[in-house]
Amino acid sequence: MLDAEVKSKADEIKTALLEQLYMPVRWVDCINSMHGMQVK
């Protein structure tokens, strides 16, 4: 399962995007993480 961590390196982003094609995405965790960073 994917994590809900922010990715900043190109290779990490590429891997995470590819994994989203066949693994569950943790939307609630992603939203909660963004909320914690005060993203609006």
Sine and cosine of phi, psi and omega as CSV:
sin_phi,cos_phi,sin_psi,cos_psi,sin_omega,cos_omega
0.00,0.00,0.61,-0.79,0.02,-1.00
-0.94,0.33,0.43,-0.90,0.09,-1.00
-1.00,-0.06,0.05,-1.00,-0.03,-1.00
-0.93,-0.36,0.45,0.89,-0.04,-1.00
-1.00,0.08,0.49,-0.87,0.06,-1.00
-0.96,0.30,0.72,-0.70,0.04,-1.00
-0.95,-0.30,0.68,-0.73,-0.01,-1.00
-0.81,-0.59,-0.29,0.96,0.02,-1.00
-1.00,-0.05,0.63,-0.77,-0.08,-1.00
-0.82,0.57,-0.68,0.73,-0.03,-1.00
-0.93,0.38,-0.56,0.83,0.05,-1.00
-0.93,0.38,-0.66,0.75,0.01,-1.00
-0.90,0.44,-0.72,0.69,-0.01,-1.00
-0.87,0.49,-0.72,0.69,0.01,-1.00
-0.88,0.47,-0.71,0.70,-0.01,-1.00
-0.89,0.46,-0.66,0.75,0.02,-1.00
-0.90,0.43,-0.67,0.75,0.02,-1.00
-0.91,0.41,-0.64,0.77,0.00,-1.00
-0.90,0.43,-0.48,0.88,0.01,-1.00
-0.91,0.41,-0.30,0.95,0.02,-1.00
-0.94,0.34,-0.47,0.88,-0.09,-1.00
-0.72,-0.69,0.06,1.00,0.02,-1.00
-0.83,-0.55,0.46,-0.89,0.03,-1.00
-0.89,0.46,0.65,-0.76,0.05,-1.00
-0.99,-0.15,0.70,-0.71,-0.06,-1.00
-1.00,-0.05,0.97,0.26,-0.10,-1.00
-0.87,0.50,-0.70,0.71,-0.04,-1.00
-0.88,0.48,-0.69,0.72,0.02,-1.00
-0.90,0.43,-0.61,0.79,0.03,-1.00
-0.90,0.45,-0.71,0.70,-0.01,-1.00
-0.91,0.42,-0.69,0.73,0.03,-1.00
-0.89,0.46,-0.62,0.78,0.04,-1.00
-0.90,0.44,-0.70,0.72,0.03,-1.00
-0.90,0.43,-0.64,0.77,0.03,-1.00
-0.88,0.48,-0.64,0.77,0.02,-1.00
-0.91,0.42,-0.45,0.89,0.04,-1.00
-1.00,-0.02,0.11,0.99,0.01,-1.00
0.87,0.49,0.58,0.81,0.07,-1.00
-0.96,0.27,0.73,-0.68,0.01,-1.00
-0.88,-0.47,0.00,0.00,0.00,0.00
